[in-house]
Amino acid sequence: MTQTQLTAAQAGAITPEMEIVAEKERLDVETVRSEIAAGRMIIPANKVHLKKGLSPIAIGRKATTKINANLGVSSLAGDERRELEKIECAIKYGADTIMDLSTGADLDALRERMINAVSVPVGTVPLYQICEELDDILDMTPQNILDAVEKQAKQGVDYMTIHCALLKRHIPLVDSRLTGIVSRGGSLTAKWMVAHNAENPFYERFDDLCDIMREYDVSWSLGDGMRPGCLHDASDAAQFAELSAMGELTKRAWAKGTQVMIEGPGHVPFDQIADNMKRQAVECFGAPFYVLGPVVCDVAPGYDHITSAIGATAAAFHGAAMLCYVTPKEHLGLPNLEDVRNGCVAYKIAAHAADVALKRPGARERDDEMARARFAFDWERQFELALDPERARQYYDEARSNPEDEARTVGDAAQNGETSSENGANRCPRGLHPTLNADGTIANEDYCTMCGPKFCAMRTTADLIRLRNAQKTNE
């Protein structure tokens, strides 16, 4: 039978991919092997993608928290060139994996270019392609399902979201919800079951799907078709009934030699996040949890990268292994490049904050180095260490630009009894009057861009240290 990362680990073998992720994670390679063997860690690495330059990563509780960026064109908006630019942007700002949610025409060609272009794992939802290729989702047959999964596996897709655990008996449980079934794949699957009065075909053909995924070592991302779409619907009977079925399928997938991670909510009140994470770990026997957010309030459209990053930090601290980013456009439209950037950075912050709190090996080194650079007023080093160096430099440059104009503006404002200046975005902070060299550059940068030299606490502290050292010398 074909070997996968899981079967190799269970046989006691260490693969080259395990060695790579052990080095990346600062873990002993035997720890990596044993975690994979137990199903608590996966390396989503399709054998085809590995030959095309995939750089393996580990997803699991003993690894650093990973983030995924959902991208893809639709029949309403987007084009291939722009989507590839978004992928580059997402990877630049920290995405560890890319999930292609494309719908529309020429999906095979777009997917092929995506896989060839990136060295991070790529995920898909095969049902979207099935739906595009049929006139009506109700025409779907089990063979359509198997064909779509095999086609994408042959292309090199590393993990697939398939809604196998949403069962016919679960559907009435959404009757009390405000938003019903918000998962696209979940709603399409539920519609098919109701129309045909039949069980979920993905569940019925699960073993056959495992055989395809094992051949290429595609990892399962068991889709949560019943994830809550608002706070009201969180932690309800429908969500947890599907989670229980995911646990059953996790064991079946492991028995077939395939790697598994579990998708999770969604929209969850902050106080319910810890329980959701712990419940998943029990129901699914420690399989890695991959969560969308969760969004912790429903009233901030346009800012859901923030509402969800709050939940994502808590989720990662309490058990999630990978976080699916949410952009400012969530609930409003497809993200542009700036939305992708903001979503990725927000989630790198969430993941990093959790890793620091969890004391992952080396996680806080960057923060301590940043503190040293700040105290030394080493601006270039601060930019290098920033999660978004370009944004940090941009804000710094705006703060240090046009100092003479700002000085006049602040002086005029003071004469008029005003306390601040709103005269343009590219101004120094109020009260900052740096000395200029003959060429117009700032002569002394040993103070922060918010307080100026007279009130800079770090500069004052440095003076304090010098004074104390001088006193000790004189003693």
C-alpha positions in Angstrom: 0.0 0.0 0.0 1.0 3.6 -0.6 2.9 5.2 2.3 1.8 8.5 3.8 3.3 10.6 6.5 0.9 9.0 8.9 1.7 5.4 8.0 5.4 6.1 7.9 5.2 7.7 11.4 3.2 4.8 12.7 5.8 2.4 11.4 8.5 4.3 13.2 10.0 5.8 10.1 11.2 9.4 9.9 10.6 11.0 6.5 12.5 13.9 5.0 9.4 16.1 5.5 9.4 15.3 9.2 13.1 16.4 9.4 12.3 19.6 7.7 9.4 20.6 9.9 11.3 19.5 13.0 14.0 22.0 12.1 11.5 24.7 11.4 9.6 24.2 14.6 12.7 23.7 16.8 11.4 20.3 17.8 13.1 17.0 18.2 12.3 14.9 15.1 11.1 12.0 17.2 8.5 14.4 18.8 7.3 15.3 15.3 7.1 11.6 14.3 5.3 10.6 17.4 2.8 13.4 17.1 2.0 12.5 13.5 1.7 8.8 14.5 -0.9 9.8 17.1 -2.8 11.9 14.7 -2.2 15.1 16.7 0.0 16.6 13.9 -0.2 16.6 10.1 2.1 17.5 7.3 -0.2 18.4 4.4 2.1 17.5 1.5 0.7 16.0 -1.7 3.5 13.9 -3.3 2.9 15.8 -6.6 3.3 19.2 -5.0 6.4 18.0 -3.2 8.0 17.4 -6.6 7.0 20.9 -7.6 8.8 22.6 -4.7 6.4 22.4 -1.8 8.1 23.4 1.5 6.5 21.2 4.1 4.9 22.6 7.3 3.5 21.0 10.4 0.0 21.7 11.7 -0.6 20.5 15.3 -0.6 21.6 18.9 3.1 21.2 19.4 3.9 23.2 16.3 3.6 27.0 16.0 0.1 28.2 15.2 -0.4 28.4 11.4 -2.7 30.7 9.4 -4.6 30.1 6.2 -5.7 32.6 3.6 -9.0 31.9 1.7 -8.7 33.2 -1.8 -10.3 32.5 -5.2 -12.2 34.0 -8.1 -15.9 33.9 -8.5 -18.3 34.2 -11.4 -19.1 37.7 -10.1 -15.7 39.1 -9.5 -12.0 38.5 -9.8 -9.6 37.3 -12.5 -6.7 35.0 -12.6 -3.9 37.6 -12.7 -5.4 39.5 -9.8 -5.9 36.3 -7.8 -2.3 35.2 -8.2 -1.3 38.7 -7.0 -3.4 38.1 -3.9 -1.7 34.8 -3.3 1.7 36.4 -3.5 0.5 39.1 -1.1 -1.0 36.6 1.4 2.3 34.6 1.5 4.4 37.7 1.8 2.4 38.7 4.9 2.5 35.4 6.6 0.0 32.9 5.2 1.2 29.4 5.9 -1.4 27.8 3.5 -3.7 29.0 0.7 -7.2 27.7 0.3 -8.5 28.1 -3.2 -12.3 28.7 -3.1 -12.6 29.6 -6.7 -15.9 29.2 -8.6 -16.5 29.9 -12.3 -14.8 28.8 -15.5 -11.4 27.3 -16.1 -10.9 26.1 -12.5 -8.4 23.4 -13.5 -6.1 25.8 -15.2 -6.2 28.3 -12.4 -5.6 25.6 -9.8 -2.6 24.2 -11.8 -1.0 27.7 -11.9 -1.6 28.2 -8.2 0.0 24.9 -7.2 3.0 25.5 -9.6 3.5 29.1 -8.3 3.6 28.5 -4.5 5.7 26.5 -2.1 3.0 26.5 0.7 0.3 23.9 1.0 -2.8 24.5 -1.1 -6.3 23.4 -0.1 -9.6 23.2 -2.0 -13.3 22.4 -1.7 -13.9 19.8 -4.5 -17.7 20.3 -4.3 -17.3 23.8 -5.8 -15.9 22.3 -9.0 -18.7 19.6 -9.1 -21.3 22.3 -8.7 -19.8 24.4 -11.5 -19.6 21.5 -13.9 -23.3 20.4 -13.4 -26.4 22.3 -14.4 -27.9 21.6 -11.0 -26.2 20.3 -7.8 -29.1 17.8 -7.6 -27.6 16.0 -10.6 -24.5 15.1 -8.6 -23.6 11.4 -8.4 -21.0 9.6 -6.3 -18.9 9.2 -9.4 -18.8 13.0 -9.8 -17.5 13.2 -6.3 -14.7 10.6 -6.8 -13.7 12.1 -10.1 -13.4 15.7 -8.8 -11.3 14.6 -5.8 -9.0 12.4 -7.9 -8.5 15.2 -10.5 -7.5 17.7 -7.8 -5.3 15.2 -6.0 -3.4 14.5 -9.3 -2.8 18.2 -9.7 -1.1 18.4 -6.3 -3.8 19.7 -3.9 -2.4 19.2 -0.4 -5.6 19.2 1.7 -9.3 19.1 0.8 -12.3 20.3 2.7 -15.1 17.8 2.2 -18.4 18.0 4.2 -18.6 14.3 5.0 -20.0 14.6 8.6 -23.2 16.6 7.9 -25.7 13.8 8.1 -29.3 13.6 7.1 -30.5 13.4 10.7 -28.7 16.7 11.5 -30.6 18.9 9.1 -33.8 19.4 11.3 -31.5 20.7 14.0 -31.0 24.0 12.2 -34.7 24.9 12.5 -34.1 27.1 15.5 -31.2 29.0 14.0 -31.2 32.6 12.9 -28.9 32.0 9.9 -29.4 28.3 9.1 -26.6 26.7 7.2 -24.0 29.3 6.3 -21.4 26.9 4.8 -21.6 26.9 1.0 -20.5 23.3 0.8 -22.7 22.4 3.8 -25.8 24.0 2.3 -25.3 22.4 -1.1 -24.8 19.0 0.5 -27.9 19.4 2.7 -30.0 20.4 -0.3 -28.9 17.3 -2.2 -29.8 15.1 0.8 -33.3 16.6 1.2 -34.1 16.5 -2.5 -33.1 12.9 -2.8 -34.2 11.8 0.7 -30.8 10.1 1.0 -27.7 10.1 3.2 -24.7 12.4 2.6 -23.0 10.9 -0.4 -19.6 12.0 0.9 -20.2 10.1 4.0 -21.4 7.0 2.1 -18.3 7.0 -0.1 -15.9 8.0 2.6 -13.7 4.9 2.4 -13.4 5.3 -1.4 -12.4 8.9 -0.9 -9.8 7.8 1.7 -8.3 5.5 -0.9 -7.8 8.4 -3.4 -6.3 10.7 -0.7 -4.0 8.0 0.5 -2.5 7.5 -2.9 -1.3 11.1 -3.1 -1.1 11.7 0.6 -3.8 14.4 0.5 -4.8 15.5 4.1 -8.4 15.6 5.1 -9.9 18.9 6.3 -13.2 17.5 7.5 -15.6 20.4 6.7 -17.9 21.8 9.3 -21.1 22.3 7.2 -23.0 23.1 10.4 -20.7 25.9 11.7 -22.6 28.7 13.3 -23.0 31.9 11.2 -23.9 34.1 14.1 -23.5 34.3 17.9 -27.1 33.1 18.4 -26.4 29.8 16.6 -23.1 29.0 18.3 -22.6 25.8 20.3 -26.0 24.4 19.4 -27.1 20.9 18.8 -26.5 21.0 15.1 -22.9 22.1 15.5 -22.1 19.5 18.1 -23.9 16.6 16.3 -21.7 17.2 13.3 -18.6 17.4 15.5 -19.5 14.0 16.9 -19.7 12.5 13.4 -16.3 14.1 12.6 -14.9 12.1 15.5 -16.2 8.9 13.9 -14.7 9.8 10.5 -11.4 10.8 12.1 -10.9 7.2 13.3 -12.0 5.8 9.9 -9.6 8.1 8.1 -6.7 7.1 10.3 -7.5 3.5 9.8 -7.2 4.1 6.1 -3.7 5.7 6.6 -4.8 9.3 5.8 -4.0 12.4 7.7 -6.8 14.5 9.2 -7.6 17.9 10.6 -11.0 19.2 11.7 -12.6 22.4 10.6 -14.4 24.5 13.3 -16.5 27.6 13.8 -17.4 30.2 12.8 -19.1 32.8 15.0 -18.7 32.0 18.7 -19.1 34.3 21.8 -15.8 34.9 23.5 -16.8 33.0 26.7 -17.6 29.9 24.7 -14.4 29.6 22.7 -12.4 27.6 25.3 -15.1 25.0 25.7 -15.4 24.7 21.9 -11.7 24.0 21.6 -11.6 21.5 24.4 -14.8 19.7 23.2 -13.3 19.2 19.8 -10.1 17.7 21.2 -12.2 15.1 23.1 -14.6 14.4 20.3 -11.9 14.1 17.6 -9.2 12.4 19.7 -6.7 15.3 19.5 -6.8 15.7 15.7 -5.6 19.3 14.7 -8.3 21.9 14.9 -8.5 24.5 12.0 -10.9 27.3 12.9 -12.4 30.3 10.9 -11.9 33.1 13.4 -14.0 32.6 15.4 -15.8 36.0 15.1 -16.8 37.2 18.6 -19.5 39.7 17.7 -21.8 40.2 14.7 -22.0 44.0 14.7 -18.8 45.2 13.1 -18.9 44.6 9.3 -15.8 46.2 7.8 -13.8 45.3 10.8 -14.3 41.5 11.1 -10.5 41.0 10.7 -10.4 42.5 14.2 -13.5 40.8 15.7 -12.3 37.5 14.5 -8.6 38.0 15.4 -9.7 38.4 19.0 -11.5 35.1 18.8 -8.6 33.5 16.9 -6.1 34.4 19.7 -8.3 32.7 22.3 -8.9 29.7 20.0 -5.2 29.2 19.4 -4.4 29.5 23.1 -7.1 26.9 24.0 -6.5 24.3 21.3 -6.6 25.4 17.7 -3.6 24.5 15.5 -4.4 26.6 12.4 -6.4 29.8 12.0 -8.3 30.7 8.8 -8.0 34.4 8.4 -10.9 36.8 8.0 -10.5 40.0 6.1 -12.3 43.4 6.5 -14.5 42.5 3.6 -16.0 39.4 5.3 -19.8 39.5 4.9 -19.4 42.4 2.4 -17.5 41.2 -0.6 -14.4 39.6 -2.1 -11.1 41.0 -0.6 -8.7 43.2 -2.6 -5.0 43.2 -2.1 -5.1 45.6 0.9 -7.8 43.4 2.5 -5.7 40.3 2.1 -2.7 42.2 3.7 -4.8 43.4 6.6 -6.3 39.9 7.2 -3.0 38.1 7.1 -1.2 40.5 9.4 -4.1 40.5 11.9 -3.9 36.7 12.0 -0.1 36.6 12.2 -0.6 38.8 15.3 -3.2 36.4 16.7 -1.1 33.3 16.0 2.1 34.9 17.4 0.3 36.2 20.6 -0.9 32.6 21.2 2.5 31.1 20.5 4.1 33.5 23.0 1.5 32.7 25.7 2.0 28.9 25.0 5.8 29.3 25.2 6.5 27.8 21.9 10.2 27.4 21.3 11.7 30.7 20.3 8.3 32.4 20.0 9.2 35.4 22.2 12.8 36.0 20.9 11.5 38.4 18.2 9.6 40.4 20.8 12.6 40.7 23.1 14.8 41.7 20.1 12.2 44.4 19.2 12.3 45.7 22.7 16.1 46.1 22.5 15.9 47.8 19.2 13.3 50.3 20.5 15.4 51.2 23.5 18.4 51.7 21.3 16.4 53.8 18.8 17.5 51.3 16.1 14.7 52.1 13.6 16.0 49.8 10.8 16.2 46.9 13.1 12.6 47.6 14.3 11.4 47.6 10.7 13.2 44.3 10.1 11.5 42.7 13.1 8.0 44.0 12.4 5.3 41.6 11.1 4.6 44.2 8.4 7.9 46.1 7.8 6.5 48.3 5.0 3.6 49.5 7.1 5.9 50.3 10.1 8.3 52.2 7.9 5.5 54.0 6.1 4.1 55.3 9.4 7.5 56.2 10.7 8.3 58.2 7.5 5.0 60.0 7.7 5.7 61.0 11.3 9.2 62.3 10.4 8.3 64.2 7.2 8.0 67.9 6.7 9.3 68.8 10.2 9.6 72.6 9.5 6.0 72.8 8.2 4.8 70.9 11.2 6.7 73.2 13.5 5.0 76.2 11.9 1.6 74.5 12.0 1.9 73.7 15.7 3.1 77.2 16.5 0.2 78.7 14.6 -2.2 76.4 16.4 -0.8 77.3 19.8 -1.3 81.0 19.0 -4.9 80.3 18.0 -5.5 78.4 21.2 -5.7 75.0 19.5 -4.3 71.9 20.9 -3.5 69.9 17.8 -3.1 70.0 14.1 -5.1 68.2 11.5 -3.3 69.8 8.6 -2.5 66.8 6.4 -1.6 63.1 6.9 2.1 63.4 6.2 2.9 65.5 9.2 5.0 64.9 12.3 3.3 64.2 15.6 2.4 67.4 17.5 5.4 68.8 19.3 8.1 67.0 17.3 10.7 69.6 16.1 13.8 67.6 15.1 17.1 69.4 14.3 18.0 69.3 10.6 21.3 68.7 9.0 22.4 71.0 6.1 21.0 68.4 3.6 17.6 68.5 5.3 18.0 65.1 7.1 17.2 64.7 10.7 20.3 65.2 12.8 19.4 63.3 16.0 16.9 60.4 15.9 17.5 59.2 19.5 13.9 59.8 20.5 10.5 58.4 19.6 8.3 59.8 16.9 5.4 60.4 19.3 7.0 62.4 22.2 10.0 64.2 20.8 13.4 64.6 22.5 12.2 66.5 25.6 9.5 64.0 26.7 10.8 60.7 25.3 10.7 58.3 28.2 13.3 55.9 26.7 15.7 58.8 26.0 15.2 60.1 29.6 15.7 56.5 30.9 19.0 56.3 28.9 20.1 59.6 30.5 19.1 58.2 33.9 21.2 55.2 33.4 24.2 57.3 32.4 23.7 59.5 35.5 23.5 56.5 37.8 26.6 55.0 36.2 28.5 58.2 36.7 27.4 58.4 40.3 28.7 54.8 40.9 32.0 55.7 39.3 32.4 58.8 41.5 31.7 56.7 44.6 
